[in-house]
């Protein structure tokens, strides 16, 4: 940590505030182009993760690295061609990262793998057309037009909800926002004389593994000429294990994601996979004809699939409720202590009552000087809210205008709680706020008035505002530490959001048209779409939707989720760091074990690398992971085009038991 602080200090000391470009010049044409390219690439990557596992790692640091790679490559090419280009500053690097992250964040949180996809007919049928709460015609097929319009209507409100409180959050309360701080440290490190050598090594590592990942996926494609074909179906641990989804599927994306995620997340995934696919599902399957009718298909909510979905919901809700209350407690306690604590002036002391150094004064001066007028935020929030109140009920008649008014009235306070908690813990709890809205609206409106649809859309409204507000505060923290103007940060976030509202639906339809999205037996299962729809059904009709003995199992796993979190927080750190995360455990309950094995391989690579050379590993591994993810993500574009054009791979490589040959 001392090293990180030193890098940050040295880098900022080398830049005089007088030399910082005006906020309008921090946003450049080349920066917008770079943001667009990075945003498109990462939108494809996160959309794949959304539609396969629903688990997306934090890619902010990776986006900052790619921004540096793009612009440095651009300037060097111009220099070789004899042209003089503008210097590449840390402010421009920050703006590109902010714009790109805002763009692909729409793909992450736009609901394409959860509440929006939960509206389509396939998910409606999977939830059980015979279910009482899943009423006829309570679905809406995905459409490029209405999805784009919906995103434009709901995404911009969150940008302005907390703008008036930015000084309080960043300067007065000095919230750490770990992801934002880590991104700033990386950017500051790049733009120093000593950072050049570090950047070259990271760029080399990124490009090397980017090429390896892309070529490997291209090679694999030739062997996937049929269902169940290719390296991704290699029975690594034998055919019996393969039948229960225990195999390594050679996915560079999951390995790279495993290198970014903590060991606790990856081991929790593996534990959840072993518990569900290794123990529980085989045992419940043996109760076929006893607990559920043998005539029902396994995909029915009244058979094995019902246990998978509702036990996952119990884990998610238990974990979400605990962390929701925990964050509220810490937020309330922290705010109480800060109000109780009497300090001379917030701008002149830090959290330990030590006088601010020259660097901090410089950052604070710029952050306050580049103020965003209060009237801009208030008028903008009110105007965008009015548009939503008019448009949303027209698109979804089940969600009446007065519910939208209530949502936008309470959203700023919810956004503040979430952003404050994220600043303390780096946990964005937006989906949990959305789930609360989902249950309340579904229960209030009821099944006959479209409670399922209203619950899903209401979830999206609240989640969108709360999440985007928190993301903006992360970006403000990065901008504060890199001496980037808050005005340029807000404008770049708005540009990125606008781009994302177009790119995200296009990316979704690339998958939706080229692949079998929503097939529980396929690669793109979209597990959370079914989870969210069943949450809405549960809110409408209560526990009558559950199959036999499922309620008792749900109670048990809900209690386990709360107990595991409580034990982790109360036990010594050396013990608590090995307690599994219930939210991570819930993912393989629906998806399978294969991706958990891939991500654990990523953790193993990180562990071994740190044992061999910890300093080099800290420097290179983020770039290697980014290269693996981006190479795999880029291959999705040509593979989707080939699929849409009807071009099939020439070879099917499959694996059979000896007796079947």
N, C-alpha and C positions, 0 to 999 in steps of 0.2 A: 504493500500500500504506500510505503514511503517513496518507493521508486516511481509509482504512478503520480504522486503529488509533486515530486521533483521534476518529472517530465513536463507536467502541466505548468508548473511555476516557471521553469526555464523558457518554455515556449512562449508564454504570455509576456514575459519580461522583454523579449526581443522585439516586440511589436509596440510601437508608440501609438497612442490613441489618435494622434494627429494624422498618421499615415493610413488609417483605416478608411477604405473607400466609402462614400456616401451610400445610404441604404438603397437608393435606386440603382446604383452601379454594382451592387452585390449580386443582383439577379441579371444574368447574362443570357444571350441567345444560345451560346454553346452549352451553358449550364442547363437550360430548359431541354435542349436536345438530349443531353446526357441523362437527365432525369427521366425523360420519356422512354429511352432505351432501357434503362435500369428498371424503371417501373413496369414496363411490359414484360421483361424477363422474369422479374420476381412475382408478377401477377400470375404468370403461368405456373411457376414453382409452387406458390402458396395455394393456388387453385387445385393443383394435383394433390397436395397434402390435405386440403379441406375435403376433397371428394374421396380420399382413400382412408385416411385415419382420423381426420379432424384435429390433428395435433400439429401446430405450426410453431417452430422455435422463433426466438427474437432475432431478426435479421438486420437490425439497425447498424451494428458495427460492420457487418458484411457490406451493406449498402454504401457506407462511408468509404470503405476500401475500394469498392468498384468505382465510385465517383472519382477517386484519386487516380485509378488505373485509366479510366476513360480520358480524363482531361490531360494527364501527363502524356499519354500516347498521342492525343490530338496535337498538343503543342510541339512534341518532338517531330511529328510528321511535317508540320508547318515549317519548323526550323530547317529540316532537311530540304524542303522545297524552296527555301530562301525567303520565307515570310516571317515577319516579326509578330508574335502574338502577345496578348496581355498577360501579365504575371498571374499565376494561379495562386490565389490566396486561401487561407483557412476559412475566410468568410464564404467564398464561393463554394468551397468544398462542403461546408455546412448547409448552404442553401440547396445544393444538389441532393445531398442526403435527405434533407427534410422533404423536398418535393417528391423524390422517388418513394420514400416511405409512406407519405400521404397517398400516393397513387396506389401502391400495392396493398395498403391497409384496407382499401375498399373491398378488395378481393378476399382479405382475411375476415373482415367483420361485416360484410354486406349481406350475409345470410344465405349465400349460394350453396353452402353445405349444411345449413341448419333451417332457420325459420322460413326463408323464401322457398327453398326446395321442398320443405315440408308441406307446401301448398299444392304440389303437383299431383296428378292423378295416380301415378305409380305409388307414391308414398301413401296416398289416401287408401288405395287398395291393400297395401301391405299392412296398414294399421287395422284392417278388418272392416269390410263394408257391412258386415253383420253387427258391428259394435254399435251400441245405442248412441253414444256421443258422436260417432263418426258419421254424421248425417249425410244424406244424398246431396250431391252438388257442392259439398264444402271443399272444393279444390279449385285451383286456378293454374293452368298450364304456363310454364315459363314462356315469356315473350320478350324479345329484345327491347321493344318500345316501352312497355310498362315498367320493366325492371330498371331501365335507364332513367325514366322519369321519376320513379320512386326514389332512386339513389340521389338524384339531384335535389329532390324536395327535402329529404331528411338529413343529408350529409353536411350541409353548410350551417345548420343551426348550432351544432356542437362546436364549431370553430369560434363562435363569439360568446359562448355561455360564460367562460371564465376569464376572458381577456381583462376585465377590470380588476381581477384579483391576482394578476401575474406578479406584481411587485411583492405582494404579501407572501405568496407561495415561494418565490425564488429568493428574494432578498431578506424579507423580515423573518420568515420562518426557516429559511435556509434548508429547505427539504432537499434531500440528496439525489433523488431520481437516479438510481444506480445505472440504468441503461443509458440515460441521457448523458450522465457523467462519463461512462465508459466510452461512448461515441466521441465525446469532446476530447478525451485524453488521446484517443487514436488520431484524431484529426490534428490536434496540436502537435503530436509527435511527428507526424508526416511533414509539417511545415516548419521544420527547424533544420539547421545545417547537419546535425547528427541524424536527423530523421530520414535523410535521403538514402543512406545505406540500408536502414531498416525497411524502408518502403520498397527498395529494389528486391530485397530477399522475399518480401511478402508478395510482390507482383509476380516474381518468378515462380513461387510456389503455387499461386492462384492459377496462372496460365498453364502450368504443367499439368495440374490435376483437372483443370477444366477440359483440356484436350483429351486426357485419358478417359474421363467420364463420358464425354461426347462420343468418342470412338468406340468405347465399350458398349454403349447403348446401340449404336449403329450396327455393331457386330452381332449383338443379341437379337436384333430385329429379324435377321435372316432365318432364325430358328423358331419363330412364333407363328407359323402358318396354320393355326387351328386352336381350338379350345384346349386349355391345359398344356400348351406346348411352350418350350423354351427353357432357358436357364433359370427363370424365375420360379419354375416348378420342380427344380432339382431336389430330390428327396435326401437332403443332407444327413438326416438322422435316421433314415429308413422310411419305408412306405407307410408303416403304421403311424409313425410320428407325423408324416406328411399329411395323412388323412385328417389329423387333428390340427393342421396348419403349423406344425413345428418344423420349419425349414428356413434356410438362409436363401433369400430370393435375389441376391446380387444387385440390390438397388443402391446406386450411389447416393441418391437423395436421402434415404433413410440412414445410411452410414454417416453422411455428412451432418445430418440433423442430430444424430447421436453424439457426434463430436462437439456440437454446440450446446446441447442440453446437458444438464448436470447428471452425474452418475445416479443420483437419487431418482430422477425422473425415469431414466432408462431401466434401472433395476425394479422400479415400481411397475413399469409396463410388463417386464418379464414375470414378476410375481403374479400380476393379474392374469397373464396368459396361462401360466401353469395352474393357477387356482380354478380358472374357468374352463379352458379347453382341455386341460390335462386331467382335471378331477370332476368338476361339477357337471359339465354338459354330458359326458359319457354316463354319469350316474342318473341324471334326470332323463336322458334318452331311454334308459332301461325301464322307466316308469310309463313308457308309451302304452296306452290302453288303460292305465290306472289313474294317473294324474291328469291326463288329457286324452281325448279320443284318438285312436290309432288311425282313423280315417282322415284326420286333418293333416295338411302338408306342414313340414317343419317351419315354413315361412309364415304360418298363421300366428296371430297374436294370442291365440288360445292354445298354442302348442309350445314347442321348445323355444321358438323365437320370442314368445312373450316373456319367458324367464330371462332371456338375454337382455331384452330391451328394458324391462322394468327394474331388474337388479342394477343395471347400469345407471338408470335414473336415480335409484336410491343412493348409490355411491356418489353421484354427481351432486344431488341435492344435499346430502349430509355434509360433504366437503364444502359445498358452496355456502350453506347456512353457517357452518362453523367459522369459515374465513370471513364471511360477511360481518358476523357479530364481532369477530376478533379485530377486524380493521376499524369498525365503528368504535370499539373500545379504545384502541390505541389512538385513533384520531381525536376522540373526545378527551382522553387523558393528556395527550400532547398539547392540545389547544388550551386546556385548563391550566396546565403548568406554565405555558407561555404567557397567558393572561395574568396569572398570579405572580409570575416572575417580573420584578421591576428592573428594567434596564434603562440606561440613559437614552440611547437612540438606537433603533434597530440597525441603522446603516453604519454604525460605528463600532459595533461589537459583534463577535460571532457567538456560536452556541456555548462556548466555554468562557464567555466574558473577556476574551482577549481582544485587544485593539486590532482593527483590520489593517492588513499590510497594504502596500501601494498597489499591488496587483488587484486585490479585491476592490479597492476604492475605484480603480480604473474601470473594472467590469461593471460595478454598480452605477458609476457615473453614466456610462454609455447606455446601460439598460434603462435607466430612469429618463435620460435625456431624449431617447428615441421613443417617446411615449405614444401610445395609441389612444386617441381621444375617446373619452368615455361615451360620448354621444354616438360615435360610430358603432361601438359594440352594442349599445342599447337599441338604437334604431335598426341595425342589421338583424339582431336577434328577433325583434318584434316583427319586422317585415318578413323574414323567412318563416316565422311561426304562423303568420297569417296565411301565407301561401300553403303551408302544410295543412292548416285547419280546413282550407277550402278543397285542396286537391285529394288528400288521403281518403276522406269519406266518399268522394266520387269514384276513386279507384276500388275501394273496399267498403261498400255500403254497410257491412256489419259493424264497422268501427265508426260510431257516431261522432259528430264534430266536437261535442262537449267532452268526450273522452280524450280527444287530441289536445284540447285546451288544457285540461287537467294535467296531461303528460308534460306539456311544455311549461306549465306553471311550476311544477315541482322539479323539473329536470335540472335547473341550475344548482339547487341545493344537493341533489344526488350527485351531480358532477363534481361539486366541491368535495364531498365526502370521498368519492372514488379517487380523485386526483390527489387529495391529501394522503390517503392511504397508499397510493402508488408511489408517492414521494418518499414515504417511510419504508415501504417493503418491496417496491418494484412489482407489486401484484396488481394487475388491472382486473377489477372485479365487475366489469361492465355486464358480462353475460349473467351474472347472478342478479343484478338489478333488473335485467331483462326478464329473467325467469320469474321474479316476483310479480312483475307487471303481467306476464303471461297467465299465471295462475289466477290473479285477481280479476283480470278482464274476462277470462274464460268462465269463471264462476259467476261473475256478475251478469254477463250477457246470456249465458245458458246455451244449450244445444240448439234450441229451436230458432234462436235469433242470430246464429252464426258465431257462437262463442269460440269455436276452434280457430276460425279464420281471424277473428278480432284479436284473440290472444296471441297468435303468431305475429301479426302485424304490430300490435302494441309492444310486444317484446322487442321487435326491431327498432321501433321509434326510440324507446328508452335506451336500449343498448347502444344505438348509434350516437346519440348525444353524449352519453356518459363516457363512451370509449374515446371518441374523437377529442373531447375536452382533455382527457388524461394524456393522450398522445401529444397534444399541443404543448402541454406543460413539460413533458419530456424534451420536446424540441426547444422550448424556451430555455431549459436548463443547459442544453448543448450550446445554444446561441450565447447564453450568458458567459459560459466558460471559454468560448472561442471569439469573444468580442464581436459577435454578429448582431446586427440591429434587429430588435423585436418586430419592427415594421416589415422588414424584408422577410423575416421568418414567417409572419402571418400571411403575407402575400404569397410566398412560395408554397405554404401549406394549402392555401386556397387554390392555387394553380394545380398542384398535385392532386387535390381532391376532385377538381373538375375533370382532369385527365382520367383519374381512376373511375369516375362515374361512367365514362365511355369505355375504357379499356376492360374493366372488370366484367361487365355483361358480355362483351365480345369474347373474352377469354373463357367465360363459362360456357358459351354456346359452341366454342371450339371443341370443348370436351363433350358437351351434351349431344352434339351431332356426330362426332367422330367415334365416341366410345359408349358403352352400355352403362350409363350413369344410373345408379340406384338399384342395380341388380345385386341382391344379397350374396350371390354366388360368384360375382365377377370381381374385377380389380377395383372398380370405382363404386364401392358400396354406398358411399355418402351416409355413414351411420348416424350422424347427428340429425339428419332430416327426419328420420323415423323417430328418434328420441324426442325431438321437439314437438312433433305432431302428437305423440302419445302423452307428453306432458300436458298439452292443451286438452286432450280427451280426458285425461285424469282430472283436470280442473273442472271440466264440464260435468262429468258423471260420477266422479269419486272412485272408490276402490272396486266397483263392480266390473271394471274393465280387466281386472287381473285374473289370470288362470289359477287353478287350484294350488294351494300352498304357496303361491307366489308372494302373497301379502306378508306371510311370516318370514320368508327369506328376505323380502325388502326391508322389513323392520330390523332384521339382524344386520344387514349390510349398511343401513342408515346409521345404526348405533355404532357399527365398526368404524365408519368414516369419521364420526365425531370423536370416538375413543382414540383412534390412531392419531388424529391431529392434536388432541389434548395431551396424549402421552408424549408426542414429539416435542411439544412446547414446554412441558413441565419436567421432562427428564434431562439429565446432563447432555451436553452437546455431542459428546462422543457416542452416546447411545441414540439420541434423537435423530442424528443425521442418517441413520439406517432404517428408520421407520418409514414404510412405504406411503406414497401419496395416493389417497383414494381417487382423486380426479384422474390421475394417470392410469391407475389400475382399471378404471372403468372402460377405457378405450379398447383394449384387446378383448374384453367381454363380448363386444359386438363384432370387431373386425377380424380377430384371429391373432396368432402368435408370431407370424413370420416377420412383421415389421419391428416387433419388439426385439427379436434376435438380431436383426440388422443394426438397430440403434445401440444395442449392447456391444456389438462389434466396434461401433464408433467409440464407445466409452473405453473399450479395451485398448484401442489404438492410442487414445489420449493418455491412459494410465501408463502404458509401456513407454510412450514418448517422453513423458515426464520423468520416468525412472532412468532413461538413458541420458537425456539432456534437458533439464527442466526449463532453462533460460531460452534455448532454441525452440522448444515446444510451445512455450507461451507466445513467442513471436510468430511462428510459422503455422501452427495448427488452425487458427481462425481462417487464414487464407486458403489452406488446403481444404477445409470443410466447405468454404464458400465455392471453391473451384469444383468440387464434387457435385454440390447441389446445382450450381449454375449450368454445368455441362449436361447433366441429366435433364434439367429444365429446358435447355435450348433444344434438345433432341425431340421434345414433345411437339414442337412446332412442325418440323418436317414429317414426323410420324403421323400427326393429325391430318396433315394435307394428303399424305399417302392413303390414309384410311378413308377420307372423304372422297378421294378420287377412285376408290375401289381397288387400289393396288395392294395385293396381299403378299406376305413373305413367301418365298419359294419352298421353305423346308419346315417340317413339323418335327421337333425333337421332344419326345415324351418318354416317360419311364414307367415300366410295367413290372409286376411281380413275375418271377420265373414261370410259375404255373400258368400264367395268362398268355405266355408266348407260344 
